[in-house]
């Protein structure tokens, strides 16, 4: 597949589900990706304070400096 000269190469997106936000930022920044998070109310106490979902999912490809949306589990209310 050919690319335009200005196109950024695709990078593998790491799986950060189950990580703390700090670890997720470190992992994604190390992979030349950016993290954006949204709080997601959940019922499971074991998932509070951890990443419970992400988009794109780990194993997919994204351009360098792309944003990875992660969902941080927070106490539902």
C-alpha positions in Angstrom: 0.0 0.0 0.0 1.5 3.3 -1.0 1.2 6.4 1.2 1.3 10.1 0.6 4.5 11.8 1.8 2.7 13.5 4.6 1.0 10.4 6.0 2.2 9.1 9.3 3.0 5.4 9.7 0.5 3.2 11.5 1.6 2.0 14.9 0.3 -1.0 17.0 -2.1 0.2 19.7 -1.2 -1.4 23.0 -3.9 -3.0 25.2 -4.3 -0.8 28.4 -7.5 -2.4 29.7 -7.0 -3.2 33.4 -4.3 -0.6 33.7 -4.3 2.4 36.0 -4.6 5.8 34.3 -0.9 6.6 35.0 0.3 3.3 33.5 -2.0 3.7 30.5 -0.5 7.2 29.8 3.0 5.9 30.1 2.3 2.9 27.8 0.5 5.0 25.2 3.0 7.8 25.2 5.8 5.3 24.9 4.0 4.0 21.8 3.8 7.5 20.3 0.0 7.7 20.9 -2.1 10.1 23.0 -4.6 9.2 25.7 -8.0 10.8 26.2 -10.1 9.5 29.0 -13.8 9.5 29.9 -15.2 8.4 33.2 -17.5 5.4 33.0 -19.8 4.5 36.0 -19.5 0.8 36.7 -20.9 -1.6 39.3 -17.8 -3.8 39.8 -15.6 -2.5 42.7 -12.6 -4.2 41.3 -12.6 -2.1 38.2 -12.9 1.3 39.9 -9.8 3.4 39.1 -8.8 1.1 36.2 -9.2 1.4 32.4 -12.3 -0.7 31.5 -12.6 -0.1 27.8 -10.6 1.5 25.0 -10.9 2.6 21.4 -9.2 1.6 19.2 -8.7 -1.8 20.9 -5.3 -3.1 21.6 -3.7 -4.9 18.6 -5.3 -2.5 16.1 -3.3 0.1 14.2 -3.4 3.9 14.5 -1.3 6.7 13.1 1.5 8.2 15.2 0.2 10.8 17.7 -3.4 9.5 17.3 -5.7 9.7 20.2 -6.8 6.5 22.0 -10.0 6.9 23.9 -10.0 5.1 27.2 -12.8 4.7 29.7 -11.9 4.9 33.4 -14.1 3.0 35.8 -15.7 5.1 38.5 -18.2 4.3 41.2 -21.6 4.2 39.6 -24.2 6.4 41.2 
